[in-house]
Structure formats: structure tokens, C-alpha cells
Amino acid sequence: MDKNIYRSQSMQLALQLIGDIRNGTYRAGEKMASIRQLAEKYQVGRQVALSAVTYLCKRNYLYTLHGSGTYVNPHHTRGLFYRLGWFSNEVNMGSGGAYWYALALHLLQKKDFNLILGGNFEEDFTFDQWVKRKGNLDGVFLLGMINEKMLAFLKKHKLPYVVMGNYNISPEHPQVLFNINSVYERSLPELFRKKQWKELAILAADGSLRADRETVDVIRKTAAANAVDCSGELLMRTGGDGYEEIRQLLKKRTPDALLIIGEHWVGMQKFRDRHPEVKLPEIIVPGHIPLIGAANSKYDHVLEFPFEETLRFINDGIEKMMMQLNFYQNKK
């Protein structure tokens, strides 16, 4: 047992047992030793051993037959931890990322895989430090601020990975693209026709990321096709929260609507709090309606992410990951 890792003894033992299942010490379908025997073998208390076994039963590594004993999942393949990471680098996952994670978790559980959530937003550790700390992952799904250093680290250590989202990276890296058009081309035209708007302001990120550029492009094209102006100062790009850009725009004019992309709702809320007397345009946000919940009252319109596209996106990511796992398994 590693006394230098800040985990409970039961979690350390659980991870040790996962490793032993992976390397074949305990084979698929094999009956496990009793709690007393495990406690003696790994030099821990019986309660620690019981807690570890209970945890592994909940995670489907083991199962118990009443009156017979505890057995290793017969469907587990030797060489796999059945643990995958879901890591958001330097970015708060937000409602969209949380929804993707929840859907991926559900789909992967059907394949006996556990999905380990990770991120370093407002933290002082790097992605490679997180991977080394976990130490027993079969692969990683990557989101957030993706850079070549992260991808080089994964290739060097031969750890399968899939980049989830629209990034300007080399085609050699496994990546799944989200069809951004599906969000805006389906919902915005109907909204434009219903409201008869003439001007639409857009609050977006600075355009350094491919996904941000693609989002703005499709919104502008859809607006133009419906005779809605979003040119000039109506397009606000910012590396901040958007408060100052909103303040400057509304001091000059009030467009019919304001579409807020990403985390810039923070700047909008700040403006509401500081300038309650100012008449606001109608506020539009894209998002997953089940997760926005009570916050809906702060927005006039929510452009829902089509579930079929989200499901396709997550399934494609899982399929790419399974292909990589099979590839590395066959090379061993």
C-alpha cells in the first residue's frame, strides 16, 4: 500500500485490486479471496478490505452471489483497467460539458467502463500531472484548451485519447467534431421570423479557438439569410467576461436581441446588477435546457442543443476510443 498518496486506505486497496484484475492476478469470472484473506494479503483491516470490495462491486468490477462468494466480472478483458478519463483543461466545464460528461458516463457504463471526471480550472496542476496521479487510466477524452504539449505527452506514453470538440489540430490526432450548425440553423430562423427583429448583437470569445469562429460564422450567415443585421459594433469579441462590451454597446444603441455565447453570461449578469435602469435587448443563449433549469427566467430564449446531434457526437467519441483501445490491446 502506498502511504504517500492522499487517498483513503480502502480506495488505495480498490485501485490495487483493479490493477491486479487488469494484470491477470484475478482472472475474469474467478472467485475472489474472502475479506479476511484479502485483509491479510494486503495488510489492512477487515473493514478496509470490505469497503474496497463494496466499492468494486458498485463499479461492476466484482459481483457477489449470496452464499457463494464474490467474483470478478466475467466480461472484463485482461489488460484493461476499465477506467477512462474525461478531462477539461483550464476551462470550467459549464452546463454543456457537464451534459456531455453525464451522457458519456451513461453510455460507457453499458460497456463496463468507469468514466473519471477531471479538470484544472482555477487549479495549480497540469494535465500530465493529473494523468500521472491517476496512473491507471486506459485512455482520456480531452476538452477545454487543447495544446500540442498535452497531445505529445499522450502519444509519448502511448495512452489512447480522443479530442472532443472543434479544434485546429493535426489530422493525426483522433478528434470528434460537433455540428455547430445544428444548433443555430434549426432554431434561429424560426425565432427571426416570429420576432421580426432587425438587429442582433453577438457577444462571443476573442476568436482564438476554432469552435468560437465557427459559431460566430454560422450565426452571421443565418442572420444575413433572414435580413437581420449583426455587423460592425453589433459583433462583440472579448477575452473577458463581456461586461464592458455590453456597457459600451447599450450606451449607444439597443439592438432587438443579444445572443450570448459561452461563459459571457457572467458579464450580462454583472451588467444587470449594476444598471437595472437600462432597457435590455431580448437575451438569447444556447444550451442544454434540462441543465439550465431555474436560470431560464433570466433569458428570453434558449437555443437547445439537438439531442440527436449530441448523442451522435458522444457515440462517435466512444467509438474512436474503443478502436484505439483495441489497437493497443492487439499490439501487446
C-alpha positions as CSV (number, residue, x, y, z in Angstrom):
1,M,0.0,0.0,0.0
2,D,1.4,3.4,-0.9
3,K,1.3,5.6,2.2
4,N,2.4,8.7,0.3
5,I,-0.8,9.0,-1.8
6,Y,-3.5,11.1,-0.1
7,R,-6.3,8.6,-0.6
8,S,-8.2,6.5,1.9
9,Q,-6.8,3.1,2.6
10,S,-9.9,1.5,1.1
11,M,-9.6,3.5,-2.1
12,Q,-5.9,2.6,-2.3
13,L,-6.8,-1.1,-1.9
14,A,-9.6,-0.8,-4.5
15,L,-7.2,0.7,-7.1
16,Q,-4.6,-2.1,-6.2
17,L,-7.3,-4.7,-6.9
18,I,-8.3,-3.1,-10.2
19,G,-4.6,-3.3,-11.2
20,D,-4.5,-7.0,-10.1
21,I,-7.6,-7.7,-12.2
22,R,-6.0,-6.0,-15.2
23,N,-2.7,-7.9,-15.0
24,G,-4.5,-11.2,-14.5
25,T,-3.7,-11.9,-10.9
26,Y,-7.5,-12.3,-10.6
27,R,-9.0,-13.6,-13.8
28,A,-12.4,-12.8,-15.3
29,G,-15.0,-15.0,-13.6
30,E,-12.7,-16.1,-10.9
31,K,-13.8,-16.3,-7.3
32,M,-12.1,-13.7,-5.1
33,A,-10.5,-14.4,-1.7
34,S,-12.5,-13.8,1.4
35,I,-12.5,-10.4,3.2
36,R,-10.3,-11.9,5.9
37,Q,-7.8,-13.3,3.3
38,L,-7.7,-10.0,1.4
39,A,-7.1,-8.1,4.6
40,E,-4.2,-10.4,5.5
41,K,-2.7,-10.4,2.0
42,Y,-2.7,-6.6,1.6
43,Q,-2.0,-5.9,5.3
44,V,-5.1,-3.8,6.0
45,G,-8.0,-4.1,8.4
46,R,-11.1,-6.1,7.5
47,Q,-13.3,-3.0,7.3
48,V,-10.9,-1.5,4.8
49,A,-11.0,-4.7,2.7
50,L,-14.8,-4.8,2.9
51,S,-15.1,-1.2,1.9
52,A,-12.8,-1.8,-1.1
53,V,-14.7,-4.8,-2.3
54,T,-18.0,-3.0,-1.8
55,Y,-16.7,-0.1,-4.0
56,L,-15.6,-2.5,-6.7
57,C,-19.0,-4.2,-6.7
58,K,-20.7,-0.9,-7.2
59,R,-18.3,-0.2,-10.1
60,N,-19.0,-3.6,-11.7
61,Y,-15.5,-5.0,-11.3
62,L,-16.8,-7.6,-8.9
63,Y,-20.2,-9.1,-8.1
64,T,-21.5,-11.1,-5.2
65,L,-23.5,-14.3,-5.2
66,H,-25.4,-14.8,-1.9
67,G,-24.0,-17.9,-0.1
68,S,-21.3,-18.4,-2.7
69,G,-18.8,-15.5,-2.6
70,T,-17.5,-12.6,-4.7
71,Y,-16.4,-13.0,-8.3
72,V,-14.6,-11.0,-10.9
73,N,-16.8,-9.6,-13.7
74,P,-16.6,-12.4,-16.4
75,H,-16.7,-9.8,-19.2
76,H,-13.6,-8.0,-18.2
77,T,-10.7,-8.4,-20.6
78,R,-7.2,-8.8,-19.2
79,G,-5.0,-5.7,-19.9
80,L,-7.7,-3.1,-19.2
81,F,-8.4,-1.0,-16.1
82,Y,-11.9,-0.2,-17.4
83,R,-11.3,3.4,-16.3
84,L,-11.3,6.3,-18.8
85,G,-10.6,9.9,-18.0
86,W,-12.8,12.9,-19.0
87,F,-10.6,16.0,-18.6
88,S,-11.4,19.7,-19.2
89,N,-8.1,21.7,-19.5
90,E,-8.1,25.2,-18.0
91,V,-11.8,25.7,-18.7
92,N,-14.9,25.4,-16.5
93,M,-17.0,22.6,-18.0
94,G,-20.2,24.6,-17.6
95,S,-23.6,23.1,-18.4
96,G,-22.7,21.9,-21.9
97,G,-19.6,20.0,-20.8
98,A,-21.4,18.5,-17.8
99,Y,-24.2,17.3,-20.0
100,W,-21.7,15.7,-22.4
101,Y,-20.0,14.0,-19.4
102,A,-23.2,12.7,-18.0
103,L,-24.3,11.2,-21.3
104,A,-20.8,9.7,-21.9
105,L,-20.8,8.2,-18.4
106,H,-24.2,6.6,-19.1
107,L,-23.2,5.1,-22.4
108,L,-19.8,3.9,-21.2
109,Q,-21.3,2.1,-18.2
110,K,-23.1,-0.1,-20.7
111,K,-19.6,-1.2,-21.8
112,D,-18.5,-1.8,-18.2
113,F,-16.2,1.3,-18.2
114,N,-16.0,3.9,-15.4
115,L,-15.5,7.5,-16.5
116,I,-13.3,9.6,-14.2
117,L,-14.0,13.3,-14.3
118,G,-11.1,15.7,-14.1
119,G,-10.2,19.3,-14.7
120,N,-7.8,22.0,-13.6
121,F,-9.9,25.2,-13.9
122,E,-8.6,27.5,-11.2
123,E,-6.2,24.7,-10.0
124,D,-2.4,24.6,-9.9
125,F,-1.7,21.3,-11.5
126,T,-1.3,20.4,-15.2
127,F,-3.0,17.7,-17.3
128,D,0.1,15.5,-17.4
129,Q,0.3,15.7,-13.6
130,W,-3.3,14.6,-13.3
131,V,-2.8,11.6,-15.6
132,K,0.3,10.5,-13.6
133,R,-1.6,10.9,-10.4
134,K,-4.4,8.7,-11.6
135,G,-2.0,6.2,-13.0
136,N,-4.5,3.6,-14.0
137,L,-6.5,5.0,-16.9
138,D,-7.0,3.2,-20.2
139,G,-7.5,6.4,-22.1
140,V,-8.6,10.0,-21.9
141,F,-11.3,12.2,-23.5
142,L,-10.0,15.8,-23.8
143,L,-11.9,19.1,-23.7
144,G,-11.1,22.7,-23.0
145,M,-7.8,24.4,-24.0
146,I,-6.1,21.8,-26.1
147,N,-2.4,22.2,-26.9
148,E,0.3,20.2,-28.6
149,K,2.2,19.6,-25.4
150,M,-0.8,17.6,-24.0
151,L,-1.1,15.6,-27.1
152,A,2.6,14.9,-27.3
153,F,2.6,13.7,-23.7
154,L,-0.2,11.2,-24.5
155,K,1.5,9.9,-27.7
156,K,4.8,9.5,-25.8
157,H,3.2,7.4,-23.1
158,K,1.0,5.5,-25.6
159,L,-2.2,6.5,-23.8
160,P,-5.2,6.4,-26.1
161,Y,-7.1,9.7,-26.3
162,V,-9.9,11.5,-28.2
163,V,-10.2,15.2,-28.6
164,M,-13.9,16.2,-28.1
165,G,-14.8,19.4,-30.0
166,N,-13.7,21.6,-32.8
167,Y,-10.0,22.4,-32.6
168,N,-7.3,23.3,-35.1
169,I,-5.1,20.3,-34.6
170,S,-3.3,17.9,-36.9
171,P,-5.5,15.2,-38.5
172,E,-3.2,12.6,-36.9
173,H,-5.0,13.3,-33.6
174,P,-8.3,11.4,-33.1
175,Q,-10.9,14.2,-32.9
176,V,-14.7,14.3,-32.9
177,L,-16.4,17.5,-34.3
178,F,-19.6,18.9,-33.1
179,N,-22.0,20.1,-35.8
180,I,-22.4,23.7,-34.6
181,N,-24.8,24.4,-37.5
182,S,-27.3,22.1,-36.0
183,V,-27.9,24.4,-33.0
184,Y,-28.3,27.7,-34.9
185,E,-29.6,26.9,-38.4
186,R,-32.5,25.0,-36.8
187,S,-33.6,27.5,-34.1
188,L,-32.6,31.0,-35.2
189,P,-34.6,31.3,-38.5
190,E,-37.9,30.5,-36.7
191,L,-37.1,33.0,-34.0
192,F,-36.2,35.7,-36.5
193,R,-39.5,35.1,-38.4
194,K,-41.5,35.1,-35.2
195,K,-40.0,38.2,-33.6
196,Q,-39.3,40.2,-36.8
197,W,-36.0,41.5,-35.5
198,K,-33.8,43.9,-37.5
199,E,-30.7,43.9,-35.3
200,L,-28.9,41.1,-33.4
201,A,-25.9,41.7,-31.2
202,I,-23.5,38.8,-30.6
203,L,-21.2,38.5,-27.5
204,A,-18.5,35.9,-28.2
205,A,-14.9,35.0,-27.3
206,D,-11.9,36.5,-29.0
207,G,-11.9,34.0,-31.9
208,S,-8.7,32.3,-31.0
209,L,-10.5,28.9,-30.9
210,R,-11.9,27.2,-34.0
211,A,-15.2,26.5,-32.3
212,D,-15.7,30.2,-31.4
213,R,-15.0,31.2,-35.0
214,E,-17.3,28.6,-36.5
215,T,-20.1,29.6,-34.1
216,V,-20.0,33.2,-35.0
217,D,-19.8,32.4,-38.7
218,V,-22.9,30.3,-38.7
219,I,-24.8,32.9,-36.6
220,R,-23.9,35.7,-39.0
221,K,-24.8,33.6,-42.1
222,T,-28.1,32.6,-40.6
223,A,-28.9,36.3,-39.6
224,A,-27.9,37.6,-43.1
225,A,-30.2,35.0,-44.8
226,N,-33.1,36.4,-42.7
227,A,-32.3,40.1,-43.2
228,V,-31.1,40.6,-39.6
229,D,-28.1,42.9,-39.2
230,C,-25.2,41.8,-36.8
231,S,-22.4,43.6,-38.4
232,G,-19.9,46.2,-37.1
233,E,-20.2,47.0,-33.4
234,L,-23.1,44.5,-33.0
235,L,-20.4,41.8,-33.1
236,M,-18.6,42.0,-29.8
237,R,-15.5,39.8,-29.2
238,T,-13.8,39.7,-25.9
239,G,-11.2,37.8,-23.8
240,G,-13.0,39.0,-20.7
241,D,-16.5,38.4,-19.2
242,G,-18.2,40.8,-21.7
243,Y,-19.4,43.4,-19.2
244,E,-17.5,46.3,-20.7
245,E,-18.5,45.4,-24.3
246,I,-22.2,45.2,-23.3
247,R,-21.9,48.5,-21.4
248,Q,-20.4,50.3,-24.4
249,L,-22.9,48.9,-26.9
250,L,-26.0,49.7,-24.8
251,K,-24.8,53.2,-24.1
252,K,-25.0,53.8,-27.9
253,R,-27.9,51.7,-29.0
254,T,-30.3,48.9,-28.0
255,P,-30.5,46.1,-30.6
256,D,-33.5,43.9,-30.7
257,A,-31.7,40.9,-29.3
258,L,-28.4,39.9,-27.8
259,L,-27.0,36.4,-28.3
260,I,-24.5,35.4,-25.6
261,I,-22.1,32.6,-26.4
262,G,-20.2,30.6,-23.7
263,E,-19.4,31.9,-20.2
264,H,-20.2,35.5,-21.1
265,W,-23.5,35.3,-19.3
266,V,-21.3,36.4,-16.3
267,G,-20.8,39.8,-17.9
268,M,-24.5,40.0,-18.7
269,Q,-25.4,39.3,-15.1
270,K,-22.9,41.9,-13.9
271,F,-24.5,44.5,-16.2
272,R,-28.0,43.6,-14.9
273,D,-26.9,44.1,-11.3
274,R,-25.1,47.4,-11.9
275,H,-27.5,49.0,-14.4
276,P,-31.0,47.9,-13.5
277,E,-32.4,51.0,-15.1
278,V,-31.2,50.2,-18.6
279,K,-33.6,48.6,-21.0
280,L,-32.1,45.4,-22.3
281,P,-32.5,43.6,-25.6
282,E,-34.1,40.2,-25.6
283,I,-31.4,37.7,-24.3
284,I,-30.6,34.5,-26.2
285,V,-28.4,31.7,-25.0
286,P,-27.5,28.3,-26.5
287,G,-27.6,25.4,-24.1
288,H,-29.0,22.2,-22.8
289,I,-32.4,23.2,-21.4
290,P,-32.6,20.4,-18.7
291,L,-29.4,21.8,-17.2
292,I,-30.2,25.5,-17.4
293,G,-33.3,24.9,-15.2
294,A,-34.3,27.8,-13.0
295,A,-31.9,30.1,-14.8
296,N,-34.3,30.1,-17.7
297,S,-36.1,33.1,-16.2
298,K,-33.0,35.3,-16.8
299,Y,-33.1,34.5,-20.5
300,D,-35.8,35.3,-23.1
301,H,-34.8,32.5,-25.4
302,V,-32.8,29.3,-25.1
303,L,-31.5,27.6,-28.3
304,E,-31.5,24.0,-27.3
305,F,-28.7,21.7,-28.5
306,P,-30.4,19.0,-30.6
307,F,-30.2,15.7,-28.6
308,E,-29.6,13.6,-31.7
309,E,-26.5,15.6,-32.6
310,T,-25.2,15.5,-29.0
311,L,-25.8,11.7,-28.9
312,R,-24.0,11.3,-32.3
313,F,-21.1,13.4,-31.0
314,I,-20.7,11.3,-27.8
315,N,-21.2,8.0,-29.5
316,D,-18.5,8.9,-32.2
317,G,-16.1,9.8,-29.4
318,I,-16.7,6.5,-27.6
319,E,-16.3,4.5,-30.9
320,K,-13.0,6.2,-31.6
321,M,-11.8,5.4,-28.1
322,M,-12.8,1.7,-28.4
323,M,-11.0,1.5,-31.7
324,Q,-7.8,2.8,-30.1
325,L,-8.1,0.5,-27.1
326,N,-8.5,-2.5,-29.4
327,F,-5.5,-1.3,-31.4
328,Y,-3.2,-1.0,-28.3
329,Q,-4.6,-4.3,-26.9
330,N,-3.7,-6.1,-30.1
331,K,-0.2,-4.7,-30.1
332,K,0.6,-6.1,-26.6
